[in-house]
Amino acid sequence: MNKSQLVGKVARKSGLSVKDSTAAVNAFLDVVKETLAAGDTVALTGFGSFLVRDRAARVGRNPRTNEVVEIPAVKVPAFKAGKPLKDVVNN
C-alpha cells in the first residue's frame, strides 16, 4: 500500500474528503518526524511505538577493493509493534 492508497482508505473509513484525509495523514507523518527528530518516542497504545535507536560505529569492508572502512555511529528510526497489532497480523 502506498500513501495515496492509504489516504483513500482513510477517507472511506472516516467519511472525510480525500483532501481532508490527505491533510490528516500528512499532519500525522509530520508530527512523527518532528518528534523522532527531537529524540522522543511516539507511543500509540494498542498499535506500537515509533522510536529512535542508536547504531554504534563499526568497521566495514569495501567489497570491491577489500579496503577497511570506518562506518560512523548514526541514529535510525524504528517501529516496535504492540501486542494487539502482532496478534492481528498473526491470526
HUVEN-V449161 format. One record per backbone hydrogen bond with DSSP energy under -1.0 kcal/mol. CO is the residue of the C=O (numbers start at 1). NH is the residue of the N-H. If there is no record, write none. Layout:
BEGIN
((CO,NH) (CO,NH))
END
This chain:
BEGIN
((2,6) (3,7) (4,8) (5,9) (6,10) (7,11) (8,12) (9,13) (10,14) (11,15) (17,21) (18,22) (19,23) (20,24) (21,25) (22,26) (23,27) (24,28) (25,29) (26,30) (27,31) (28,32) (29,33) (30,34) (31,35) (32,36) (33,37) (34,38) (35,40) (36,39) (42,50) (44,47) (44,48) (47,82) (48,44) (49,80) (50,42) (51,78) (53,76) (55,74) (58,71) (60,69) (62,66) (67,62) (69,60) (71,58) (74,55) (76,53) (78,51) (80,49) (82,86) (83,87) (84,88) (85,89) (86,90))
END
